[in-house]
Amino acid sequence: MPAFLNNLFLTVVVFPSLAFASVTEYQTELERASWNFDGDKFQCRLIHDVSDFGQFILSQNAGGPLTLQLNSDWLPSTGIEASFRLLQPQWQSADEQADRRFGARWQSGHATMVQTAEGFLQSLELGWNWQAQLSDGQGQQWWVNSANVHGQPASLAMRRCRKQLLPMSYEQVRRLQLSYPSGSVEADGQMARYIDAAAQYTLADPRITKVLVDGHTDDEGDSLSNLVLSRTRADEIAARLVAAGVPADKLEIRGHGERFPLASNGSRNGRATNRRVTIRLVMNNDGTPISTDDELDLNATLPKSLNGQVTVK
């Protein structure tokens, strides 16, 4: 049994037994079949056209899972039961796993499967075909087959592309929040991962015009100390971004002290929420304001260049 089949999360789908079911099959002729790959750091896609029906699309976006989708040019948007299946070539030793079906969700004219899509990419490398089985529940069924012609080179290109995908998408990285222990200038948890993701996206997408770094504290201590602490936190994050390759002239850094809390400082959880640094990526024409969370009184910030240092006593 191919190893990839052992890793598939199996969902068996059985369409109701229909005495007079009508099955129509679709497959592109072998001489016309092709697998088209395109990809960059933001998205990788394999596209296989099926004559008179639509397309198989295996895709992955930055920060997202691998997804298998079948698009129909003419089936209704809803009311279709769908599953995917792996078809083993006749010249290979029979494998009972090839007869199993994997459930898919039908919506807006396409069937989508996420959890088990990895095995379908691996099967393409082994020369297997894909099949989508669709039913309207009223006796009409459609079986849509891929044609594995030159599928292996395309699948290998897909694998290479996936390795260089950005770790997070713009929607995931456009606003990041790092939390801090009380009085600390070192953020909690996965700070390095988020900083690296923000830096990689900024360097990859020329539409990013500015990176805003805003430091905040809770209300413990006096206001001036909090202002200095918030700026120190923001400077430390900015320095890490620069070390990761972000041009310093793209950074806008501010410390706001205890101003602009996200939660009440009357509770432990609220204070923990307010101790933060936000990293925000501003994309050209995306409408993101060059400011912090609310309208700022700039007199309440601590202006300082990135190269300057503030000592917290």
N, C-alpha and C positions, 0 to 999 in steps of 0.2 A: 504494500500500500504506500503511495507517495506520502512523505512525511507531512506535507502541507495540509493534507486532508485531516490529519489527526488534530491540527490546531484550529480547525474551523468550528465556530459555535454553531451547532446544527439546529436548524428550525425546519421541521418537516411540514410541508403544506400539501394537503390532499384536497383537490377540487371535488365537489359532489359528483357522484356517479350519474352520468346522463346517458340514457339509452340511445338518444338520437343526436349526440353531440357532434357538431360540425367543427373540424379542425382544419385551419388554414396555416400552412407553413411558409416562412419567408427566409431566404438566404441569398446573399449576393453570389453571382456566378464566380467560380474560382479565378477565372482569367481577369475579372474586373475587381476582385477583392483587394483591399489594402488596409493597413493599419497606419494611421497618421499620428505622429507624436509632435507635440509642441510643449515647450516649457521654459521657465526661467526661475528666478529665486522666489517668485510669488505664487506660481501655480504650475503643476505638471498635469498633462492630459494625454490620454490615448483615445483616439476616435476611430470607430469602425462603422462605416455606412452600410446599412442593410437596404437593398433595393426595394422600393415600393412600400417601405415601412417607416424607417427612421434611422436612429443611430444608437450604438452602444458607446458609452463614454465612461472610461475609468479615469478618475481625477483625484487630485489632492491639492488643497490650498495650504499656504503657509499657516502653521499652527493648527491645522485640521486633520481629520482622519482620511484614509483612503476610501473612496466611494465609487460604487458601480451603479450606473444609471442607464436605463433604456428609454430613449425618447421616441414618442410616436408622432408621426406627422398628421394622423387623422383619427385616432381613437378618442373617445370622450375624456373629459378631465377627471371624472369620478366614476365610481361604480364598477371598477375593474379589479378582479383578484389577480395577484401577480406573484410569481416565484422565479428564482434563477436556478439553473442546473448546470453541472459540468458534463460535457460529452467527451468520452474517451475515444481516441482513434481506434478503428477496428484492428489495426495491425499491432496494437499493444495488448499485453495480457489483460484479460478482463479484470476489472476492479469493481466490487459492489458499491464502493463509495460514489461512483460516478452516477448512480441512479437516484441519489438523494437530492432533495429540493431544498432551497434556502429561501425563506420568506422575504418578501419585499413589500414596500409601501407604495401604493399607487396614488399619485396626487398631481393635479395640473398637467395631465397627459404624459406622465413619465413614471416609471418604476424605479425606486431607489433602495439600495442595500448598502449598509455601512459595516456592520459588525464582522461580516465574513468576507469582505472584498479582497483581503490580502491573499487568500487562497486562489482567487481567480487570476490575479497577476502571475502567481507562481505556475498555475496550470497552463497559462499561455506559453510560458517558456518550455513546457514539456510537450507542446504540440496539441493540447486539448482545445476543444471548442466550448463556447458558452451557448446556453439556450435560455431564453425567457419564455415562460409559459403563462399565458394570460387567458382569463375567462370573464365573460360578462355575467355569469351565473344563470343565464337563460338558455344555455345550450351551444353558445358560440365560443370557440377557443381559437387562440392564435399562438403558434409556436414560432419564435423568432430565433434564428441560429446565426452565430458568427461563422466566418470562414477563416481558419487559421493559416493564412498565406503570408509569409514573412512576418509572422507574429513575434518570433523570438528576438530579432534585432530591435523591434519597437519596444518590447517589454524590458530589454536591457537598457535602452535609452531612458525609459521611465524610471528604472531603479537608480540610475546615475543622477537623474534630475531630482529625485526625492531626497537624496543625500545632501544636496546643496540648497534645499528649501530654507527660507528664513524660519526661525523657531516660532515666531508669532506673526499674525496678520496685523494690518493697520488698525482694524477695529479692536484687536486685543491689546495692542501696544500704545495706542494713541493717548491713553491716560492710565498711568501706573501709580499706585500708591504704596509707599514703603513705610512700615510701622517701626516704632522705636520704644525700647525700654525707657523708663523714667530717667532723665538726666544724661542719657547716652547719646553719643554721636554716631554709633554703629547701629544700622538698621537690623530688624529681626529677619529671620527666615531666609527666603530665597532672593535676597537683594542682588547677589551677583548675577543670577539668571535673568532677572528683569532688566538690570542695567545693560547686560550683554545684548538682550533682545532689542532694547531701545536703540542701542548704538548700531547694531547690524541693520535695523530697518532704516535708520536715518542715513546711513552710508549707501544703502541700496536704492532708495527712492529719491530721485532728484526733486520731487515735488515738496519734500520737507524743507521748509524755509527757516524754521526756528524750533528750538527745544527749550521749553520753559521748565525751570526747576524751582519749586517753591517749598520753603521749609516752614513748619508750624510746630508749636508746643502746646501743652496743656497750660492751666493757669497756676500751677504750683511754682512758688518762687516769685521774685519781683519782675516787673515788666521788662526792664532793661536786660536783665540776665536772660530772660526768655527770648528776647529779640536777638541777642548775640548767639544763643544756643541754636535757634532756628536757622540763622544764617550759616553757622558752622556746619550744621547738618546738610544744608543745601550745597555749600561749597564742596563738602566731601563727596557728595554724589556727582556733582559737576566734574570734579577732578577725575573720578572714575570713568565718566563718559568720555572725557578728553583722552584718557589713557587708552580707551577702547577705540579711538580713532575719530571721534566726533570733533569737527573744527570748533575751536573755542569761540569764534565769532558767531556761531549759530546759537550759542547758549545765552539765555536770559535768566539770571539767578537772583532770587530775593528771599529774604527771611522776614516773616511776619509775626514772630512771637506767638502770643496767645490769641491774636486776632483771628477772626474767621473760623471759629470752631465748627466741626461737623456734628458734634453731639454735646450734651450737657457735661460740664466738668464736675457735676455733683456726684458722679458715680465712678468707680474704678474703670469700668468698661468704657464709659464716655471719655475719660482722660486718655485711655489707651488709644481710642479712635483719633483723638485730636493730635497726638504726637506722631507726626507724619512728614514725609517729603513726597510731593507729587512730581512726576515727570510727565510732561505733555508734549506731544509732537504736533506741530502746527503745519498743516499741509496747505499749499498754495490754493487760495479760493475755496477752502473748506469751511470758512466762517468761524473758525476758532479764534476767540479774542486773544490779543497779546496782553493778558492780564492774569491775575490769580482767580480764586474761586468766585469772588464777588468784586464789586467796584472797590478799588483800593484807595486808601489815603496814603500816598507815597511818602509822606512825612513819617509814617509809622514803620517804614522799612529801613534796612540798614544797607545803604549803597556801599559796595566794595568790589574791586576788580577781582577776577578769578585768581590772579597771582598773589593778591594780598592774603594775609593770614590773620585770623582773630584768635586770641588766646582766651580760653574759658577758664576762669579761676574758680 
